[in-house]
Amino acid sequence: MPLQTINPATGETVRIYPDMKEPEVDAVLRDVETAQALWARTDMETRAAAMTRLAGRLRDRSEELAGLMAVEMGKPVTQGRSEIEKCAWLCEYYAEHAAGFLEDVLVETDHAESFVTYRPLGVILAIMPWNYPFWQVIRFASPTLMAGNGAVLKHSNNTTGCALAAEELFREAGFPRHLFRTLVIDVPDVRRVIEHETVRAVSLTGSTGAGKAVAQQAGAVLKPVVLELGGSDAYVVLEDADLEEAAEICVKSRLLNSGQSCIAAKRFIVPQAVREPFEQAIVERMREVHYGDPRLGNARLGPMARADLRDALHRQVLDSLSSGAKLLLGGQIPESIGFFYPATVLTNVKPGMPAYGEELFGPVACILPVANEHEAIQVANDTPFGLGACVLTQDTERGLRIAADELDAGCCFVNGFVRSDPRLPFGGIKMSGYGRELSKSGLLAFVNEKTVVRV
């Protein structure tokens, strides 16, 4: 059935896209397969030149792409511009470093010669979410194409325009016409693509439920998967932290992308000794943040991406309050048009509440009081998720020890909010998925690590 995009700030339909039928999907997959076979034989200089041109096209079209994100999923344009710039940086990073990452590795053995070489797998399917419509795509595609693979994209229905724009960008940059293609299909059609003989592996960024389904489908046909799933990131505020600075970091992270980020700060764990001043600092900062039209430059908080997401978040807030949480700010759906939700602060959050055990994907800060450092670490790890975590303290040695040895997460920061960086591996553990993106790890995610021996 056709796919529809809706402006979350107004509730109005932006565009309706006809979906691809089976014969068209098959033709696209075959075209990508053919393009990839030729691309795999291109030298690294050719690949890097195209990737560098892609960085330039992203910057050239930054305003347009930021505006498209604002209309399709509600991202404030200032954040949209930053997203596009980060995409360009990522392209330049792999253009510069991919050749070195893919160099053969000589291994001393009792054979005459032995080495490990890296070869592309073929066509890789990406299933991507709406919250970072270009970053998630480029984060996958840049290393995947530099490794010599081809790519097909199934984006979220509500960011179909962004998905088609991404395909156009790769073409404008001079990549082979069919090397990167977008499939305009609905979720029930994805299984058939995963099972298609041309597809060799899958990358998914999304919810834990989606990750389980895709892992099961791919596993049934023995295809590797990289999963970057949800998170409920804990920010441990120790009693020696600079509370004003800690509150600034926590609020900035919590409100990134209007709170709709897998690595946003979601649970603020604070000792009772400094709970009250920390709560005051959080509320003061959250109260200053107002929602508005994401197309306007002064909007810091845009709408939720869809009405159902806003309503689900509100139910989590209400259920937490009915279980004993205390509301310090917000918590009311506004009467204005659009899918907005105000900056909200809950405290006295305890086990059994949605705000404790579930991911709250929106601008809701949850404060969890504890007695001491030991209990703080226990609470931080008492979650099915394990994507990111942060420690806030003026004792950096103490913070590094906790981040490295105590916190169960894939990305742990000290005195700064969790964020991805092209130079560092990114991914989670537990219900936050498996596999890594970015850095050398991301480049090697979809290659054949081949052993070659001359006896």
C-alpha positions as CSV (number, residue, x, y, z in Angstrom):
1,M,0.0,0.0,0.0
2,P,1.2,3.6,-0.5
3,L,3.5,5.2,2.1
4,Q,2.5,8.5,3.6
5,T,4.6,11.2,5.2
6,I,3.0,13.6,7.7
7,N,4.3,16.9,9.0
8,P,4.4,16.3,12.8
9,A,4.2,20.0,13.5
10,T,0.9,20.4,11.7
11,G,-0.5,16.9,11.3
12,E,-0.9,17.6,7.6
13,T,0.0,15.1,4.9
14,V,3.3,16.0,3.1
15,R,3.2,13.4,0.4
16,I,2.0,10.0,-0.6
17,Y,4.4,7.6,-2.3
18,P,3.4,4.6,-4.3
19,D,5.0,1.5,-3.0
20,M,7.2,-0.8,-5.1
21,K,5.7,-4.1,-6.1
22,E,7.6,-7.4,-6.1
23,P,8.9,-7.3,-9.7
24,E,10.2,-3.7,-9.2
25,V,11.9,-4.7,-6.0
26,D,13.5,-7.7,-7.7
27,A,14.7,-5.5,-10.5
28,V,16.3,-3.1,-8.1
29,L,18.1,-5.8,-6.2
30,R,19.5,-7.3,-9.4
31,D,20.6,-3.9,-10.5
32,V,22.5,-3.3,-7.2
33,E,24.0,-6.8,-7.5
34,T,25.3,-6.0,-11.0
35,A,26.7,-2.6,-9.9
36,Q,28.4,-4.0,-6.9
37,A,30.2,-6.7,-8.9
38,L,31.9,-3.9,-10.9
39,W,32.4,-1.6,-7.9
40,A,34.2,-4.3,-6.0
41,R,36.9,-4.2,-8.7
42,T,37.4,-0.4,-8.5
43,D,40.5,0.9,-6.8
44,M,40.4,2.7,-3.4
45,E,41.3,6.0,-4.9
46,T,38.2,5.9,-7.1
47,R,36.0,5.0,-4.1
48,A,37.6,7.7,-1.9
49,A,37.1,10.4,-4.6
50,A,33.4,9.6,-4.8
51,M,33.0,9.6,-1.1
52,T,34.7,13.0,-0.9
53,R,32.4,14.3,-3.5
54,L,29.5,13.0,-1.4
55,A,30.7,15.1,1.5
56,G,30.6,18.2,-0.8
57,R,27.1,17.4,-2.0
58,L,25.9,17.0,1.5
59,R,27.2,20.5,2.5
60,D,25.9,22.0,-0.7
61,R,22.4,20.8,0.0
62,S,22.5,21.3,3.8
63,E,19.7,23.8,4.1
64,E,17.4,21.8,1.8
65,L,18.1,18.5,3.7
66,A,17.6,20.1,7.1
67,G,14.3,21.5,5.9
68,L,13.2,18.1,4.6
69,M,14.0,16.6,8.0
70,A,12.0,19.3,9.8
71,V,9.0,18.7,7.6
72,E,9.1,14.9,7.7
73,M,10.1,14.1,11.3
74,G,10.2,17.4,13.2
75,K,13.9,17.9,13.7
76,P,14.8,21.6,14.4
77,V,16.6,23.0,11.4
78,T,19.6,24.0,13.5
79,Q,20.1,20.4,14.6
80,G,19.4,19.2,11.0
81,R,22.3,21.3,9.7
82,S,24.6,19.8,12.4
83,E,23.4,16.3,11.3
84,I,24.4,17.0,7.7
85,E,27.8,18.4,8.7
86,K,28.5,15.3,10.7
87,C,27.5,13.1,7.7
88,A,30.0,15.0,5.6
89,W,32.7,14.6,8.3
90,L,32.0,10.8,8.3
91,C,32.4,10.6,4.5
92,E,35.7,12.4,4.6
93,Y,36.9,10.2,7.4
94,Y,36.4,7.0,5.5
95,A,37.7,8.5,2.2
96,E,40.9,9.1,4.1
97,H,41.2,6.0,6.2
98,A,39.4,3.1,4.4
99,A,42.4,2.0,2.3
100,G,44.5,1.6,5.4
101,F,41.8,-0.3,7.3
102,L,41.5,-2.7,4.4
103,E,45.2,-3.4,3.9
104,D,46.3,-7.1,3.9
105,V,47.6,-8.3,7.2
106,L,50.7,-10.6,7.0
107,V,50.7,-13.4,9.6
108,E,53.9,-15.4,10.4
109,T,53.2,-19.1,10.3
110,D,55.1,-22.2,9.2
111,H,53.8,-21.8,5.7
112,A,55.7,-20.1,2.9
113,E,53.3,-17.2,3.0
114,S,50.1,-16.4,4.9
115,F,48.0,-13.3,5.2
116,V,44.5,-12.0,5.9
117,T,42.7,-10.0,3.2
118,Y,39.4,-8.2,3.3
119,R,36.8,-8.6,0.5
120,P,33.3,-7.2,0.2
121,L,30.3,-9.5,0.9
122,G,28.1,-8.1,-1.8
123,V,24.7,-6.4,-1.4
124,I,23.9,-5.2,2.1
125,L,20.4,-4.3,3.3
126,A,20.0,-1.3,5.6
127,I,16.8,-0.9,7.7
128,M,17.0,2.6,9.2
129,P,14.9,4.7,11.6
130,W,13.4,8.2,11.3
131,N,15.1,10.0,14.1
132,Y,18.4,10.7,12.3
133,P,17.3,10.3,8.7
134,F,20.6,11.1,7.0
135,W,23.1,10.3,9.7
136,Q,22.0,6.7,10.2
137,V,22.0,6.1,6.5
138,I,25.5,7.6,5.9
139,R,26.8,5.9,9.0
140,F,26.0,2.6,7.4
141,A,26.6,3.4,3.7
142,S,29.9,5.2,3.9
143,P,32.0,2.3,5.2
144,T,29.9,-0.3,3.5
145,L,30.5,1.2,0.0
146,M,34.2,2.0,0.8
147,A,34.6,-1.8,1.5
148,G,33.3,-2.5,-2.0
149,N,29.8,-3.5,-1.2
150,G,26.5,-2.3,-2.7
151,A,23.6,-1.1,-0.5
152,V,19.8,-1.1,-0.5
153,L,17.9,1.0,2.0
154,K,14.5,0.5,3.6
155,H,13.9,3.6,5.6
156,S,11.0,4.5,7.9
157,N,7.8,5.2,6.1
158,N,7.6,8.7,7.6
159,T,11.0,9.7,6.1
160,T,10.5,8.3,2.6
161,G,11.5,11.7,1.2
162,C,14.8,11.6,3.0
163,A,15.4,8.1,1.8
164,L,14.9,9.1,-1.8
165,A,17.1,12.2,-1.3
166,A,19.9,10.0,0.0
167,E,19.8,7.9,-3.1
168,E,20.0,11.0,-5.2
169,L,23.0,12.3,-3.2
170,F,25.0,9.2,-4.0
171,R,24.2,9.4,-7.6
172,E,25.1,13.1,-7.7
173,A,28.4,12.3,-6.1
174,G,29.3,10.0,-9.0
175,F,28.8,6.6,-7.5
176,P,27.5,4.0,-10.0
177,R,23.8,4.6,-10.6
178,H,22.5,1.4,-9.0
179,L,25.2,1.0,-6.3
180,F,22.9,2.6,-3.6
181,R,19.2,2.3,-4.0
182,T,16.1,3.0,-1.9
183,L,13.3,0.5,-1.6
184,V,9.9,2.2,-1.1
185,I,8.2,-0.7,0.6
186,D,6.2,-1.3,3.8
187,V,7.4,-3.3,6.8
188,P,5.7,-6.6,5.9
189,D,7.7,-6.6,2.7
190,V,11.0,-6.5,4.4
191,R,11.2,-10.2,5.2
192,R,11.2,-11.1,1.5
193,V,14.1,-8.7,0.9
194,I,16.1,-10.2,3.8
195,E,15.6,-13.7,2.3
196,H,16.4,-12.6,-1.3
197,E,19.4,-14.4,-2.7
198,T,21.1,-11.1,-3.7
199,V,21.2,-9.8,-0.1
200,R,24.2,-11.0,1.9
201,A,23.8,-9.2,5.2
202,V,21.6,-6.8,7.1
203,S,22.2,-3.7,9.2
204,L,19.3,-2.4,11.4
205,T,19.0,0.6,13.6
206,G,15.7,0.7,15.5
207,S,13.7,-0.7,18.4
208,T,14.6,-3.8,20.3
209,G,11.4,-5.4,18.9
210,A,12.4,-4.7,15.3
211,G,15.9,-6.0,16.1
212,K,14.6,-9.3,17.4
213,A,12.4,-9.8,14.3
214,V,15.1,-9.0,11.8
215,A,17.7,-11.1,13.7
216,Q,15.3,-14.0,13.6
217,Q,14.6,-13.6,9.9
218,A,18.2,-13.2,8.9
219,G,19.3,-16.0,11.2
220,A,16.9,-18.4,9.5
221,V,18.8,-17.8,6.2
222,L,22.2,-17.5,7.9
223,K,22.9,-13.9,7.0
224,P,25.0,-11.7,9.4
225,V,23.4,-8.8,11.1
226,V,24.6,-5.6,12.8
227,L,22.0,-4.3,15.3
228,E,22.0,-0.9,16.9
229,L,18.8,-0.8,19.1
230,G,17.2,1.2,21.9
231,G,18.8,2.5,25.0
232,S,18.0,3.8,28.4
233,D,21.2,5.6,29.1
234,A,22.1,6.2,32.8
235,Y,23.9,9.4,33.8
236,V,25.5,8.7,37.2
237,V,25.9,12.0,39.1
238,L,28.3,11.5,41.9
239,E,28.2,13.5,45.1
240,D,31.4,15.4,44.2
241,A,30.2,16.5,40.8
242,D,29.8,20.1,39.8
243,L,26.0,20.1,39.9
244,E,25.5,23.1,37.6
245,E,27.8,21.6,34.9
246,A,26.2,18.2,35.4
247,A,22.7,19.5,35.0
248,E,23.8,21.4,31.8
249,I,25.2,18.1,30.3
250,C,22.2,16.1,31.3
251,V,19.7,18.5,29.9
252,K,21.6,19.0,26.7
253,S,21.8,15.2,26.2
254,R,18.2,14.6,27.2
255,L,16.8,17.1,24.7
256,L,18.9,16.1,21.7
257,N,16.6,15.6,18.7
258,S,13.7,16.5,21.0
259,G,14.6,13.6,23.2
260,Q,14.2,11.1,20.4
261,S,17.6,9.6,20.4
262,C,18.8,6.1,21.4
263,I,21.8,7.6,23.2
264,A,20.1,10.5,24.9
265,A,20.4,10.7,28.6
266,K,17.3,9.1,30.0
267,R,17.9,8.2,33.7
268,F,19.7,10.6,36.0
269,I,21.0,8.7,39.0
270,V,21.9,11.0,41.9
271,P,22.8,10.5,45.6
272,Q,20.3,11.7,48.2
273,A,23.0,14.1,49.6
274,V,22.9,16.2,46.4
275,R,19.4,15.3,45.1
276,E,17.6,18.5,45.9
277,P,20.1,21.0,44.3
278,F,20.5,18.7,41.3
279,E,16.7,18.5,40.8
280,Q,16.4,22.3,41.0
281,A,19.2,22.7,38.5
282,I,17.5,20.3,36.1
283,V,14.1,21.9,36.4
284,E,15.4,25.4,35.9
285,R,17.1,24.4,32.6
286,M,14.2,22.3,31.4
287,R,11.7,25.1,32.1
288,E,13.6,27.4,29.8
289,V,13.1,25.0,26.8
290,H,10.0,25.7,24.7
291,Y,8.7,23.7,21.8
292,G,7.9,25.3,18.4
293,D,7.9,25.0,14.6
294,P,11.1,23.1,13.8
295,R,11.5,25.0,10.6
296,L,12.2,28.2,12.6
297,G,15.7,28.8,13.7
298,N,14.8,29.5,17.4
299,A,13.0,26.2,18.1
300,R,15.1,24.0,20.4
301,L,12.3,21.4,21.0
302,G,10.4,20.2,18.0
303,P,7.4,17.9,17.9
304,M,7.4,14.1,18.4
305,A,7.8,12.4,15.0
306,R,4.4,10.8,15.1
307,A,1.2,11.1,17.1
308,D,1.3,7.4,18.3
309,L,4.8,8.0,19.7
310,R,3.7,11.1,21.6
311,D,0.7,9.2,23.0
312,A,2.8,6.3,24.0
313,L,5.3,8.5,25.8
314,H,2.5,10.2,27.7
315,R,1.1,6.9,28.8
316,Q,4.5,6.0,30.2
317,V,4.6,9.3,32.2
318,L,1.1,8.8,33.5
319,D,1.7,5.2,34.5
320,S,4.9,6.2,36.3
321,L,3.1,8.9,38.2
322,S,0.3,6.5,39.2
323,S,3.1,4.2,40.6
324,G,4.5,6.9,42.8
325,A,6.8,9.0,40.7
326,K,6.6,12.8,41.3
327,L,6.1,15.3,38.6
328,L,8.3,18.4,38.8
329,L,7.7,19.9,35.4
330,G,5.5,19.3,32.3
331,G,3.7,16.1,31.8
332,Q,0.7,17.6,29.9
333,I,-0.2,17.2,26.2
334,P,-0.6,20.7,24.8
335,E,-3.8,21.7,23.1
336,S,-2.0,23.2,20.1
337,I,-1.9,21.4,16.8
338,G,1.0,19.0,16.0
339,F,2.5,16.2,18.0
340,F,4.3,18.3,20.6
341,Y,5.2,17.2,24.2
342,P,6.7,19.6,26.7
343,A,10.0,19.3,28.5
344,T,9.1,17.1,31.5
345,V,10.9,16.1,34.7
346,L,10.0,13.1,36.9
347,T,11.6,12.3,40.2
348,N,11.3,9.6,42.8
349,V,11.5,7.1,40.0
350,K,11.8,3.5,41.2
351,P,11.7,-0.1,40.0
352,G,8.4,-1.2,38.5
353,M,7.7,2.1,36.8
354,P,7.9,2.6,33.0
355,A,10.3,5.5,33.7
356,Y,12.7,3.1,35.4
357,G,12.6,0.0,33.2
358,E,11.5,1.2,29.8
359,E,13.0,3.5,27.2
360,L,11.2,6.9,27.2
361,F,11.7,8.2,23.7
362,G,11.0,11.9,24.1
363,P,11.8,15.0,26.2
364,V,11.3,13.4,29.7
365,A,14.0,13.5,32.3
366,C,13.8,10.8,35.0
367,I,15.6,11.3,38.3
368,L,16.4,8.1,40.3
369,P,17.6,8.9,43.9
370,V,20.2,6.5,45.4
371,A,22.2,6.3,48.7
372,N,25.8,6.1,47.4
373,E,28.1,5.2,44.5
374,H,27.6,1.5,45.0
375,E,23.9,1.7,44.7
376,A,24.2,4.2,41.8
377,I,26.2,1.7,39.7
378,Q,23.7,-1.1,40.6
379,V,20.8,1.0,39.4
380,A,22.6,2.2,36.3
381,N,23.1,-1.5,35.3
382,D,19.6,-2.6,36.3
383,T,18.2,-2.3,32.8
384,P,17.8,-4.6,29.8
385,F,19.6,-2.0,27.7
386,G,23.3,-1.3,27.3
387,L,24.0,1.3,24.7
388,G,25.5,4.3,26.5
389,A,26.2,5.6,30.0
390,C,27.9,8.6,31.6
391,V,29.7,9.4,34.9
392,L,29.8,13.0,36.2
393,T,32.4,13.7,38.8
394,Q,35.3,16.0,39.5
395,D,37.5,13.0,40.3
396,T,38.4,12.0,36.7
397,E,40.3,8.9,37.8
398,R,37.3,7.7,39.7
399,G,35.1,8.4,36.8
400,L,37.3,6.5,34.3
401,R,37.4,3.5,36.7
402,I,33.6,3.4,36.9
403,A,33.2,3.9,33.1
404,A,35.7,1.3,32.2
405,D,35.1,-1.4,34.8
406,E,31.6,-0.9,36.3
407,L,29.1,0.3,33.7
408,D,27.4,-2.3,31.4
409,A,27.2,-0.4,28.1
410,G,28.9,-0.1,24.8
411,C,29.8,3.6,25.0
412,C,30.7,5.1,28.4
413,F,31.6,8.8,28.8
414,V,33.1,10.8,31.7
415,N,31.9,14.4,32.2
416,G,30.3,14.7,28.8
417,F,27.2,13.5,27.1
418,V,27.3,10.2,25.0
419,R,27.7,10.8,21.3
420,S,29.0,8.9,18.3
421,D,32.3,9.7,16.6
422,P,33.5,8.3,13.3
423,R,36.9,7.5,14.9
424,L,35.4,5.3,17.6
425,P,33.4,2.0,17.6
426,F,29.8,2.5,18.3
427,G,27.2,0.0,19.5
428,G,25.6,-1.6,22.5
429,I,25.2,-4.8,24.5
430,K,22.3,-6.7,26.0
431,M,19.0,-5.6,24.4
432,S,20.7,-2.6,22.8
433,G,22.0,-4.9,20.1
434,Y,25.3,-6.3,18.8
435,G,28.0,-5.6,16.3
436,R,29.8,-2.2,15.9
437,E,29.5,0.7,13.5
438,L,32.0,3.5,12.8
439,S,35.8,3.4,13.0
440,K,37.7,0.4,11.6
441,S,35.2,-1.9,13.3
442,G,32.3,-0.5,11.2
443,L,34.3,-0.9,8.0
444,L,35.0,-4.6,8.7
445,A,31.4,-5.3,9.7
446,F,30.5,-6.4,6.2
447,V,33.6,-8.0,4.7
448,N,34.9,-11.5,4.2
449,E,37.9,-11.7,6.4
450,K,39.7,-14.1,4.2
451,T,42.7,-16.3,5.0
452,V,45.1,-16.8,2.1
453,V,47.9,-19.4,2.5
454,R,50.8,-20.4,0.2
455,V,52.1,-23.7,1.4
